[in-house]
Amino acid sequence: MAHAAPIDIMVPESGDNCGTIPVFARWFGSWKISVQRRALSTTELAKAYDREAAGWDRTIKRLGFADAYVTMLEQMLPDDFVEDRKVPLRVLDAGMGTGGLSVALSRTKAGPFAFHGIDISPGMLIEAERNLEDCGISADLRLGDVQSLPYDDGAFDLVMAAHVLEHLVDPHHAIEEMVRVLKPGGVLLGCLTRRSSLGMYIHLKWRTHRVNAREAEGWFAQHGLERTRCLAFEGHTRCRNLSLACIGRKPLA
Ligand SMILES: C[S@@+](CC[C@H](N)C(=O)[O-])C[C@H]1O[C@@H](n2cnc3c(N)ncnc32)[C@H](O)[C@@H]1O
């Protein structure tokens, strides 16, 4: 099992998650010099993504994620977990944006699926609803925060979270929530901004965390997820430079 990598997270002092995201930290002898940046609050993120919503599909297509998500899901989700089920696989797309990952799943595997999605940006949800409808997918979409999921314990077989955890001051709180709503044996799949040149651009623009594969597996393993492993978006140059995908299973007992 991978070990959790230490990450510097400053706990919010007050108000609407006004904690900080680490930018740089290094020891010089007995001195630790660190630079931190105030994270975008949930309200600021919702407004920022509302502004992005109309063009978001174009953005993820331009970067190559529309196809890269398909390749990644084919490689990461075992067929026997997803297909030929007597009851639909209950899927939560957390921080779903315009629904690109749900659409990719429906393109990749036969299902059947019961899709659910949640996001803090009303604009993103309007676009997601339209996109899913265009693909003949009916879904239960909710406006809400991944740090406080409005679902029962064990509600889902699969929780997917693409490029949302890194926005949070304390990603662990959201991972804990995602694990809570997973059934025993269920799968958590995350896509995260990498420590890379494009990842640095995203980090500076959006004040996100960045992780390498060891850190991502550590985040998941810290919450009891088993068989954690990461995958690079091979064959999709920009996506590979920007992100990695990480998967883990909730133990059966
Ligand atoms: C980088 S976009 C990714 C969207 C989508 N998953 C994709 O792959 O295209 C991040 C999304 O997470 C949402 N988000 C950010 N913080 C959130 C939170 N605390 N709870 C729910 N959604 C959040 C944003 O509104 C935005 O839609």
PDBQT file of the ligand as one rigid body, heavy atoms in Angstrom, charges set to zero:
ROOT
HETATM    1  C1  LIG A 301     -11.906  21.830 -13.552  1.00  0.00    +0.000 C 
HETATM    2  S1  LIG A 301     -13.645  21.713 -13.506  1.00  0.00    +0.000 S 
HETATM    3  C2  LIG A 301     -13.866  20.001 -13.924  1.00  0.00    +0.000 C 
HETATM    4  C3  LIG A 301     -15.245  19.702 -14.442  1.00  0.00    +0.000 C 
HETATM    5  C4  LIG A 301     -15.455  18.272 -14.907  1.00  0.00    +0.000 C 
HETATM    6  N1  LIG A 301     -15.283  17.305 -13.856  1.00  0.00    +0.000 N 
HETATM    7  C5  LIG A 301     -14.554  17.961 -16.064  1.00  0.00    +0.000 C 
HETATM    8  O1  LIG A 301     -13.708  17.068 -15.937  1.00  0.00    +0.000 OA
HETATM    9  O2  LIG A 301     -14.704  18.587 -17.118  1.00  0.00    +0.000 OA
HETATM   10  C6  LIG A 301     -13.971  21.711 -11.768  1.00  0.00    +0.000 C 
HETATM   11  C7  LIG A 301     -15.448  21.626 -11.440  1.00  0.00    +0.000 C 
HETATM   12  O3  LIG A 301     -15.575  21.413 -10.032  1.00  0.00    +0.000 OA
HETATM   13  C8  LIG A 301     -16.598  22.264  -9.539  1.00  0.00    +0.000 C 
HETATM   14  N2  LIG A 301     -16.329  22.492  -8.114  1.00  0.00    +0.000 N 
HETATM   15  C9  LIG A 301     -15.313  23.190  -7.559  1.00  0.00    +0.000 A 
HETATM   16  N3  LIG A 301     -15.383  23.124  -6.208  1.00  0.00    +0.000 NA
HETATM   17  C10 LIG A 301     -16.477  22.371  -5.919  1.00  0.00    +0.000 A 
HETATM   18  C11 LIG A 301     -17.089  21.942  -4.714  1.00  0.00    +0.000 A 
HETATM   19  N4  LIG A 301     -16.593  22.291  -3.515  1.00  0.00    +0.000 N 
HETATM   20  N5  LIG A 301     -18.193  21.166  -4.785  1.00  0.00    +0.000 NA
HETATM   21  C12 LIG A 301     -18.717  20.819  -5.997  1.00  0.00    +0.000 A 
HETATM   22  N6  LIG A 301     -18.189  21.199  -7.171  1.00  0.00    +0.000 NA
HETATM   23  C13 LIG A 301     -17.075  21.962  -7.132  1.00  0.00    +0.000 A 
HETATM   24  C14 LIG A 301     -16.532  23.508 -10.398  1.00  0.00    +0.000 C 
HETATM   25  O4  LIG A 301     -17.709  24.253 -10.367  1.00  0.00    +0.000 OA
HETATM   26  C15 LIG A 301     -16.229  22.903 -11.758  1.00  0.00    +0.000 C 
HETATM   27  O5  LIG A 301     -17.399  22.565 -12.444  1.00  0.00    +0.000 OA
ENDROOT
TORSDOF 0
